Amino acid sequence: ELAALYCFAFLYLACAGGGPWSVDAVRGKA
């Protein structure tokens, strides 16, 4: 399912530290 794919991709980027998509950036600590 496409929604699951988006979720998986987002989790990968968050865990991999994808720059502006990192957890710190989402939390506003960038």
HTML snippet that shows the backbone in 3Dmol.js (N, CA, C, O; Angstrom):
<script src="https://3Dmol.org/build/3Dmol-min.js"></script>
<div id="view" style="width:600px;height:400px;position:relative"></div>
<script>
const pdb = `
ATOM      1  N   GLU A   1       0.840  -1.198   0.000  1.00  0.00           N
ATOM      2  CA  GLU A   1       0.000   0.000   0.000  1.00  0.00           C
ATOM      3  C   GLU A   1       0.876   1.249   0.000  1.00  0.00           C
ATOM      4  O   GLU A   1       1.932   1.282   0.632  1.00  0.00           O
ATOM      5  N   LEU A   2       0.427   2.260  -0.708  1.00  0.00           N
ATOM      6  CA  LEU A   2       1.233   3.469  -0.868  1.00  0.00           C
ATOM      7  C   LEU A   2       1.447   4.186   0.462  1.00  0.00           C
ATOM      8  O   LEU A   2       2.533   4.700   0.728  1.00  0.00           O
ATOM      9  N   ALA A   3       0.414   4.219   1.289  1.00  0.00           N
ATOM     10  CA  ALA A   3       0.532   4.893   2.585  1.00  0.00           C
ATOM     11  C   ALA A   3       1.624   4.240   3.431  1.00  0.00           C
ATOM     12  O   ALA A   3       2.398   4.930   4.094  1.00  0.00           O
ATOM     13  N   ALA A   4       1.682   2.914   3.403  1.00  0.00           N
ATOM     14  CA  ALA A   4       2.698   2.185   4.167  1.00  0.00           C
ATOM     15  C   ALA A   4       4.090   2.509   3.621  1.00  0.00           C
ATOM     16  O   ALA A   4       5.052   2.619   4.381  1.00  0.00           O
ATOM     17  N   LEU A   5       4.187   2.659   2.306  1.00  0.00           N
ATOM     18  CA  LEU A   5       5.470   2.964   1.683  1.00  0.00           C
ATOM     19  C   LEU A   5       5.962   4.342   2.121  1.00  0.00           C
ATOM     20  O   LEU A   5       7.140   4.516   2.432  1.00  0.00           O
ATOM     21  N   TYR A   6       5.057   5.314   2.142  1.00  0.00           N
ATOM     22  CA  TYR A   6       5.415   6.656   2.586  1.00  0.00           C
ATOM     23  C   TYR A   6       5.876   6.640   4.040  1.00  0.00           C
ATOM     24  O   TYR A   6       6.855   7.291   4.405  1.00  0.00           O
ATOM     25  N   CYS A   7       5.148   5.881   4.866  1.00  0.00           N
ATOM     26  CA  CYS A   7       5.491   5.784   6.283  1.00  0.00           C
ATOM     27  C   CYS A   7       6.881   5.178   6.447  1.00  0.00           C
ATOM     28  O   CYS A   7       7.688   5.668   7.236  1.00  0.00           O
ATOM     29  N   PHE A   8       7.153   4.119   5.705  1.00  0.00           N
ATOM     30  CA  PHE A   8       8.439   3.439   5.792  1.00  0.00           C
ATOM     31  C   PHE A   8       9.571   4.360   5.343  1.00  0.00           C
ATOM     32  O   PHE A   8      10.638   4.392   5.957  1.00  0.00           O
ATOM     33  N   ALA A   9       9.329   5.108   4.268  1.00  0.00           N
ATOM     34  CA  ALA A   9      10.343   6.025   3.752  1.00  0.00           C
ATOM     35  C   ALA A   9      10.622   7.141   4.759  1.00  0.00           C
ATOM     36  O   ALA A   9      11.772   7.528   4.964  1.00  0.00           O
ATOM     37  N   PHE A  10       9.556   7.654   5.387  1.00  0.00           N
ATOM     38  CA  PHE A  10       9.721   8.724   6.369  1.00  0.00           C
ATOM     39  C   PHE A  10      10.521   8.240   7.574  1.00  0.00           C
ATOM     40  O   PHE A  10      11.406   8.943   8.064  1.00  0.00           O
ATOM     41  N   LEU A  11      10.206   7.040   8.045  1.00  0.00           N
ATOM     42  CA  LEU A  11      10.925   6.479   9.190  1.00  0.00           C
ATOM     43  C   LEU A  11      12.396   6.286   8.847  1.00  0.00           C
ATOM     44  O   LEU A  11      13.267   6.516   9.686  1.00  0.00           O
ATOM     45  N   TYR A  12      12.677   5.863   7.614  1.00  0.00           N
ATOM     46  CA  TYR A  12      14.070   5.667   7.197  1.00  0.00           C
ATOM     47  C   TYR A  12      14.829   6.996   7.206  1.00  0.00           C
ATOM     48  O   TYR A  12      15.947   7.083   7.714  1.00  0.00           O
ATOM     49  N   LEU A  13      14.202   8.024   6.637  1.00  0.00           N
ATOM     50  CA  LEU A  13      14.848   9.330   6.587  1.00  0.00           C
ATOM     51  C   LEU A  13      15.078   9.880   7.990  1.00  0.00           C
ATOM     52  O   LEU A  13      16.119  10.476   8.268  1.00  0.00           O
ATOM     53  N   ALA A  14      14.104   9.677   8.869  1.00  0.00           N
ATOM     54  CA  ALA A  14      14.222  10.183  10.242  1.00  0.00           C
ATOM     55  C   ALA A  14      15.352   9.468  10.978  1.00  0.00           C
ATOM     56  O   ALA A  14      16.128  10.096  11.697  1.00  0.00           O
ATOM     57  N   CYS A  15      15.437   8.158  10.794  1.00  0.00           N
ATOM     58  CA  CYS A  15      16.470   7.374  11.479  1.00  0.00           C
ATOM     59  C   CYS A  15      17.844   7.599  10.859  1.00  0.00           C
ATOM     60  O   CYS A  15      18.858   7.534  11.554  1.00  0.00           O
ATOM     61  N   ALA A  16      17.882   7.861   9.561  1.00  0.00           N
ATOM     62  CA  ALA A  16      19.151   8.029   8.866  1.00  0.00           C
ATOM     63  C   ALA A  16      19.685   9.455   9.017  1.00  0.00           C
ATOM     64  O   ALA A  16      20.820   9.738   8.634  1.00  0.00           O
ATOM     65  N   GLY A  17      18.873  10.344   9.571  1.00  0.00           N
ATOM     66  CA  GLY A  17      19.316  11.728   9.745  1.00  0.00           C
ATOM     67  C   GLY A  17      19.363  12.441   8.407  1.00  0.00           C
ATOM     68  O   GLY A  17      20.408  12.951   8.003  1.00  0.00           O
ATOM     69  N   GLY A  18      18.232  12.477   7.721  1.00  0.00           N
ATOM     70  CA  GLY A  18      18.169  13.057   6.376  1.00  0.00           C
ATOM     71  C   GLY A  18      18.130  14.574   6.377  1.00  0.00           C
ATOM     72  O   GLY A  18      17.227  15.165   5.785  1.00  0.00           O
ATOM     73  N   GLY A  19      19.084  15.215   7.025  1.00  0.00           N
ATOM     74  CA  GLY A  19      19.178  16.672   7.012  1.00  0.00           C
ATOM     75  C   GLY A  19      17.906  17.349   7.514  1.00  0.00           C
ATOM     76  O   GLY A  19      17.555  17.198   8.685  1.00  0.00           O
ATOM     77  N   PRO A  20      17.198  18.103   6.641  1.00  0.00           N
ATOM     78  CA  PRO A  20      15.985  18.836   7.049  1.00  0.00           C
ATOM     79  C   PRO A  20      14.859  17.913   7.477  1.00  0.00           C
ATOM     80  O   PRO A  20      13.900  18.359   8.107  1.00  0.00           O
ATOM     81  N   TRP A  21      14.960  16.618   7.140  1.00  0.00           N
ATOM     82  CA  TRP A  21      13.904  15.659   7.493  1.00  0.00           C
ATOM     83  C   TRP A  21      14.263  14.896   8.758  1.00  0.00           C
ATOM     84  O   TRP A  21      13.551  13.972   9.152  1.00  0.00           O
ATOM     85  N   SER A  22      15.375  15.283   9.400  1.00  0.00           N
ATOM     86  CA  SER A  22      15.809  14.573  10.604  1.00  0.00           C
ATOM     87  C   SER A  22      14.885  14.859  11.781  1.00  0.00           C
ATOM     88  O   SER A  22      14.104  15.810  11.757  1.00  0.00           O
ATOM     89  N   VAL A  23      14.986  14.028  12.803  1.00  0.00           N
ATOM     90  CA  VAL A  23      14.121  14.177  13.976  1.00  0.00           C
ATOM     91  C   VAL A  23      14.355  15.527  14.650  1.00  0.00           C
ATOM     92  O   VAL A  23      13.402  16.167  15.096  1.00  0.00           O
ATOM     93  N   ASP A  24      15.604  15.962  14.728  1.00  0.00           N
ATOM     94  CA  ASP A  24      15.916  17.235  15.367  1.00  0.00           C
ATOM     95  C   ASP A  24      15.274  18.400  14.613  1.00  0.00           C
ATOM     96  O   ASP A  24      14.798  19.355  15.227  1.00  0.00           O
ATOM     97  N   ALA A  25      15.263  18.318  13.289  1.00  0.00           N
ATOM     98  CA  ALA A  25      14.664  19.378  12.488  1.00  0.00           C
ATOM     99  C   ALA A  25      13.157  19.423  12.707  1.00  0.00           C
ATOM    100  O   ALA A  25      12.570  20.501  12.800  1.00  0.00           O
ATOM    101  N   VAL A  26      12.538  18.259  12.788  1.00  0.00           N
ATOM    102  CA  VAL A  26      11.093  18.179  13.008  1.00  0.00           C
ATOM    103  C   VAL A  26      10.734  18.745  14.378  1.00  0.00           C
ATOM    104  O   VAL A  26       9.682  19.361  14.554  1.00  0.00           O
ATOM    105  N   ARG A  27      11.621  18.528  15.342  1.00  0.00           N
ATOM    106  CA  ARG A  27      11.377  19.020  16.701  1.00  0.00           C
ATOM    107  C   ARG A  27      11.703  20.500  16.836  1.00  0.00           C
ATOM    108  O   ARG A  27      11.431  21.111  17.870  1.00  0.00           O
ATOM    109  N   GLY A  28      12.288  21.074  15.785  1.00  0.00           N
ATOM    110  CA  GLY A  28      12.599  22.505  15.807  1.00  0.00           C
ATOM    111  C   GLY A  28      13.926  22.808  16.467  1.00  0.00           C
ATOM    112  O   GLY A  28      14.145  23.934  16.914  1.00  0.00           O
ATOM    113  N   LYS A  29      14.824  21.826  16.542  1.00  0.00           N
ATOM    114  CA  LYS A  29      16.131  22.031  17.171  1.00  0.00           C
ATOM    115  C   LYS A  29      17.230  22.259  16.130  1.00  0.00           C
ATOM    116  O   LYS A  29      18.407  22.369  16.475  1.00  0.00           O
ATOM    117  N   ALA A  30      16.843  22.328  14.877  1.00  0.00           N
ATOM    118  CA  ALA A  30      17.833  22.456  13.805  1.00  0.00           C
ATOM    119  C   ALA A  30      18.537  23.821  13.905  1.00  0.00           C
ATOM    120  O   ALA A  30      19.409  24.127  13.092  1.00  0.00           O
TER     121      ALA A  30
END
`;
const viewer = $3Dmol.createViewer("view");
viewer.addModel(pdb, "pdb");
viewer.setStyle({}, {cartoon: {color: "spectrum"}});
viewer.zoomTo();
viewer.render();
</script>
